Amino acid sequence: MPPEVGPARPPPTTSARLGVLVSGRGSNLQALIQAVETGALNARIALVLSNRRQAGGLDLARAAGIETVVLEHRQFATRDEYDQKLAEELHARHVTLVCLAGFMRLVGPRLLDAFPDAVLNIHPSLLPAFPGLNAQQQALEHGARVTGATVHLVTTDLDAGPIVLQACVPVHDVDTIQSLSERILVEEHRIYPEAVASVLAGGWRIEGRRFLRGGSA
């Protein structure tokens, strides 16, 4: 069968509003905040949402004057109920693009259907290599000479959505998990705002599992 080809996404007609989901310190959130503040990213972060009340990313958001919401997943009976509530909170702030930034929860159909082709994630490897947790450790254990960072659209399959942008990071013989993670993180902070800007700019389409810029073929 020929690959499914979707229409090219038009540029947004109104100011883009981002919803950022975090579980930890929020360093990629900080990169997005800085990109918005410097004008490198033409968008507004409308909401930062966390499943952990103590997440450091919440403090970063509050310091930047961004609204925050905590939704602890343990308070919901099922994943679907939790994802539905996430979608409701994001829609209430008129969010147009959802950015996962260290959000340590798998998102399911309830959220993905509410934001079709509009949920992004950043992962510390060159997908499809080393999906899931501990990607840096996986790279070291496999003896990889190159790894990196990937921004991709989120699907129901783990770390398997269309790839928007990648950056390579060499793996040195003397690397530890910490040293490799730190160098990958530098690239994450660089490419995440760039990938968000690319998605918001429109003029792209999904062909099979590929994210392609430009009009329909």
N, C-alpha and C positions, 0 to 999 in steps of 0.2 A: 504494500500500500504506500502511496506517496505520503510524505510527512504532512501533518496538519499545519496549515499556514494561517496565522491570525492577521488581522488588519493592522497596519501601522498605527501606533498610538499617536494621536494629535498632541500638540503642546497644550499645557493646561491653560484654561481661559481665565482662571482666577489665581490669586496668590496661593501657592502650595502650602499645605499645612501638614507637618510631620507629627507622627506619634512614635515615640521611642520607648522600647521596652527593655528594661535592665534588671539584672539580678545582683550585680556586684558593684565594683568601684566606679564603673562608667567611663573608662578612658576613651572609648570610641564615641560615647555621648559627648564628652568634652571636645573631641575633634569636630563633631557636627556643630556644636554650639559655637566654636571658634570660626568655623567656615561661614556660618550665618552672620556672625558679628562682623566679619571682615568683608562680607559681600561676595565671597567666593561661592556661596550657595544661596541662591535666590529663593528662600523659603522661610517659613516660621515654624519653630518647634512649638506645637500647640499643647502637647501633653507628654510628660514622662511618667511611665507607669511601671511599677515593680511588683513582683510577687513576694519580695522580702522587705520588711519594714526597716531593716538596718542597712539596706543597700546604700553604698556610698554615692551611687549615681543620683539618688534623690537629693542629697546635699548639694551636688553640683548644679542640679536643675534649679533648686530653690535660690541658690546664690545668683543664678542668671535670671531670676524672675519668671521662671517657667512653672506652670501649674503641675502638680504631682498628684498621683493617686496610687495607693497601695491596695492591691487585691491579693490576699494570701490564698494560694491555691488549696490549702488544706481546709478552707472554710466551705469548699464546694464538693458536692457528692461525686461528681463525674467531671472528666476532662471537657466534655461538651458543654456542661453548664458553665464552667470556668471560661472557656473560649467565647461563649455567647456573651458573658458579662464583659470580657475584654472588648469585644466588638461594639457593644452598646456604649461603653465609655469613650471609645475612639470616635464613633459616629456622633456622639453628643458634642464633640469638639470639632466636628467637620473635618476630621483628618482625611487626607487624600493618599498618603503613603505611610506605611508602617515600617519602622526600622528596628530590627532586633539587634541589640548591642550588648552581648553578654547575657542574654535572657536564657536562663537555664531551664527552660520548659519546652517540650515539643508542642508545636501548635498544630491544631487539627482542622478538619473541614469547616467547622463553624466560623472560625476566624478567616480562613482562606477564602471561603465563599463570600464572606462579607467584604473582602478586599481582593477581588480577583486580579492576579498579576500585579499586586501592589503591596506585597510584603517582602522585604529584603532582609538578608542575613549576611554577616561576615564570619568567615571561618579561617582558622590559622593553618591552612595547608593549600596546596594546589589541587583542588578537587578535580577529578573524582578520587584522587589519592587521599588516604587517611581521613575518612569521614568520622563523625562522632567525637567522643571525648578523647582527651589526651593526644591530640594530633601531633604536637611537637615530640612527645615521647615516641609515638609510632614512627615518625620520620627517623629519629635517631636509632631506634631498634632495627629498622629495616635497612639502615646504612644508606639512606637517601643522600645524594650529593646536592640536591636542590629541593627546596620546599618553598613555602610562601604564604600568600593570603588570597582569599577568594571572596568576592561579593556575588551573591546569587539570589535569584528569586526563589522564594520558599514554596515548596510543594508538600504533599503529604508524605513523600519519601524523604528519608533523612539525608540532608546535605546533598540532594540530587537534582535541585532545580536548575533552570537555565543560568549559565554563568554570565554575569554582566561585566566583571572586570577582575583581573588577577595581577599579582606582582610576585616576582621571584625573589627568593632569599637563599643564598648559598649556605650549605651546612658544612661547618669546619670540623676537622678531626678533634679539636679540643672543646667543641661545644658541649655545654650541659643543657638540660631542659630549660633552665633559667636564661642562659645567655642566648639560646636560639629563640626562646619566646620573646625576649626583649627586642631582638632585631626584627622579628616578624611583626611585632606590635607597631614599630615605626612605620612599616608599610601599610598596616591596617589603617592607621590614622591618616595616611596620605590618600589611600584609594577609596575609603568609604564615602567621604564627601563628594569625591569625583564621580563615583558610581551613582549616588543619589541624584546628583545634578544631571547625569546622563539619562536616568529614568524619567526625571521630571521634564526634561527637554522634549520628550515625545519623539515621534518619527522612528520608532522601533517596532519590531514585530517578533513573535515567537514562531520559529519554524522547527517542528519536532521538539528537541531539547535545546535548541540554539537561540540565543538572544542576538538579533540582527538589527543593525541600524540601517535606516533607509526605507524606502517605500516597498510595497509588495513586489515580489519577483514576477 
